[in-house]
Amino acid sequence: MRTLIAILALAAVAAPAVAQPYEALQRDRDARLAAAAQAARQRGTTLDNELSRLEARQQTDRTLSQIAADSERPAVPTVPFNPKAPPPVVDASQLAQIPDSVLAASNARAIAASKNKR
């Protein structure tokens, strides 16, 4: 009986001691998982920042190349001058014709509108 009481007393005293390493291991594992999650978030943020930087750089390069392309002067074709060539013939019947009375009326309306100071 004494032996049984001694074993029970030792078991009662030893129970918290057995649980301590498991709790420490659990805390250590939780700390490692939290650190790994934090490192993954940090890597994700770093990758997002790098991607944003590269996209901004690419857009800047595209814009600069577009500006450079827009600022180039187009090649103007040269027309060789021939002093012995006949002068061009203009057919006056193909030109727009506006009667003088219509032009005079339009001119009068423009003058009247410019004098109207409201």
ZISUL-V208595 format. One record per residue. N is the residue number from 1. RES is the residue in three letters. SS is DSSP state (@ for helix, = for strand, . for the rest). PHI is phi in whole degrees, 0 to 359 (* if undefined). NEAR is the number of other C-alpha atoms within 8 Angstrom. Layout:
# ZISUL-V208595
N;RES;SS;PHI;NEAR / N;RES;SS;PHI;NEAR
This chain:
# ZISUL-V208595
1;MET;.;*;4 / 2;ARG;@;298;5 / 3;THR;@;295;6 / 4;LEU;@;296;7 / 5;ILE;@;294;8 / 6;ALA;@;295;8 / 7;ILE;@;293;8 / 8;LEU;@;295;8 / 9;ALA;@;295;8 / 10;LEU;@;294;8 / 11;ALA;@;294;8 / 12;ALA;@;293;8 / 13;VAL;@;285;8 / 14;ALA;@;279;8 / 15;ALA;@;301;8 / 16;PRO;@;295;8 / 17;ALA;@;293;8 / 18;VAL;@;289;8 / 19;ALA;@;285;8 / 20;GLN;@;298;8 / 21;PRO;@;297;8 / 22;TYR;@;295;8 / 23;GLU;@;294;8 / 24;ALA;@;295;8 / 25;LEU;@;295;8 / 26;GLN;@;296;8 / 27;ARG;@;296;8 / 28;ASP;@;296;8 / 29;ARG;@;296;8 / 30;ASP;@;297;8 / 31;ALA;@;295;8 / 32;ARG;@;295;8 / 33;LEU;@;295;8 / 34;ALA;@;295;8 / 35;ALA;@;294;8 / 36;ALA;@;294;8 / 37;ALA;@;295;8 / 38;GLN;@;297;8 / 39;ALA;@;295;8 / 40;ALA;@;294;8 / 41;ARG;@;296;8 / 42;GLN;@;297;8 / 43;ARG;@;296;8 / 44;GLY;@;298;8 / 45;THR;@;295;8 / 46;THR;@;297;8 / 47;LEU;@;295;8 / 48;ASP;@;298;8 / 49;ASN;@;296;8 / 50;GLU;@;295;8 / 51;LEU;@;296;8 / 52;SER;@;297;8 / 53;ARG;@;296;8 / 54;LEU;@;293;8 / 55;GLU;@;295;8 / 56;ALA;@;295;8 / 57;ARG;@;297;8 / 58;GLN;@;295;8 / 59;GLN;@;295;8 / 60;THR;@;297;8 / 61;ASP;@;298;8 / 62;ARG;@;297;8 / 63;THR;@;296;8 / 64;LEU;@;295;8 / 65;SER;@;290;8 / 66;GLN;@;292;8 / 67;ILE;@;297;8 / 68;ALA;@;296;8 / 69;ALA;@;292;7 / 70;ASP;@;289;7 / 71;SER;@;276;6 / 72;GLU;.;288;6 / 73;ARG;.;278;5 / 74;PRO;.;289;4 / 75;ALA;.;289;4 / 76;VAL;.;267;4 / 77;PRO;.;292;4 / 78;THR;.;266;4 / 79;VAL;.;257;4 / 80;PRO;.;294;4 / 81;PHE;.;268;4 / 82;ASN;.;241;5 / 83;PRO;.;292;4 / 84;LYS;.;267;4 / 85;ALA;.;287;5 / 86;PRO;.;288;4 / 87;PRO;.;294;4 / 88;PRO;.;293;4 / 89;VAL;.;259;4 / 90;VAL;.;252;4 / 91;ASP;.;273;6 / 92;ALA;@;295;5 / 93;SER;@;288;5 / 94;GLN;@;273;5 / 95;LEU;.;278;6 / 96;ALA;.;291;5 / 97;GLN;.;238;4 / 98;ILE;.;239;6 / 99;PRO;.;298;6 / 100;ASP;@;299;6 / 101;SER;@;295;6 / 102;VAL;@;291;8 / 103;LEU;@;296;9 / 104;ALA;@;295;8 / 105;ALA;@;294;8 / 106;SER;@;296;8 / 107;ASN;@;296;8 / 108;ALA;@;296;8 / 109;ARG;@;295;8 / 110;ALA;@;295;8 / 111;ILE;@;295;8 / 112;ALA;@;296;8 / 113;ALA;@;293;7 / 114;SER;@;288;7 / 115;LYS;@;271;6 / 116;ASN;.;280;6 / 117;LYS;.;262;4 / 118;ARG;.;38;2
